């Protein structure tokens, strides 16, 4: 039952990303990447080997629809790999023991916000550095990362807060 | 040996991590310079048909605007017919003109209408996906037009879909000239504003004025001469003082693009073989 739920959310997030969010233009090159919510909320009991493989598949699915083969896959595998390390910064060892799905309820609001911000920034920095590699100035890169991160973080926190309040 | 195996098993996740990241980077370097692989681009059968279904729905929202555009185009065409009719009536077609027409390759283009089923403008490298492919006669390196002007160049085709590099993509440069003075430069997008692009390679000593119309030069088989591209919005000398830094306001509105025409040059293969023999 749990597995079905995750398969469903994987597909739903890819579809929302590709058909809705990639087509919304907030301002020029700003684009939120909500789909990383899948990696962010994946239970910590999932071994990091498996979460990296899932992240690779997730990134590649988004890549195929947006003609950016490899870019999202790279950024997703990176955050899946760093996830156990990042979450240690914000959660006590007690909370981390037997931690299931990572959400507002399981690790607390302030820890969750910090964790989402860190994961989103790592993902966006990796993604935009690869995407902007050959052209664009430092400030161009900086503002793309800043604005897109803000939108992604707000979307993820909005959805998670809504889920909690239900 | 046993220690080595134990070491690998213990750190298996690091090896998987490195393997996946290197694989991603290989994919990035292989496919992103020029996404010619149909399998891994949005022209493949799965994502292609997905995009077509979604665009079938979203198309309805733009119908009113499309109708306006079509009727406008109809009116323009009718006006053109009337103009030619009157020219014929007066028999003003001089011998010199018809000769010129038969020499220019422009008459050897046919237009294939297609629908844009996916389009993006918010990235650095923008692409469009069309609902026609090689079965409809589309091939790589064909030019793509809207009723307003140049839109892009086809870069990958499958049986029923094709991917177009949008003009809003710094990977392509289009050879253009100023309609009035016939100075030739190349047009490239700088990744910033989706309504303007830069015209490069115009020497600073040449005279350029705001409001000059920019059209294609016809120096390749992709676009014939005189396809409208945009007007000069602003110009100034660049940092080195040897070239103009020119902003061109594009005629094509890339945000609302939905129907395009693909240019099929009749003697494209012949032209290409000719070009290859001299290289």
Interface residues (C-beta under 8 A of the other chain):
Chain A: X19 X22 X23 X25 X28 X29 X30 X31 X47 X48 X49 X52 X53 X56 X59 X63 X64 X65 X66 X67 X68 X69 X70 X71 X73 X74 X77 X78 X81 X130 X131 X132 X135 X136 X140
Chain B: X12 X13 X16 X17 X20 X21 X23 X24 X25 X26 X27 X28 X29 X30 X31 X32 X35 X37 X40 X41 X42 X44 X47 X50 X54 X120 X121 X122 X123 X124 X125 X127 X163 X170 X191 X192 X193 X194 X255
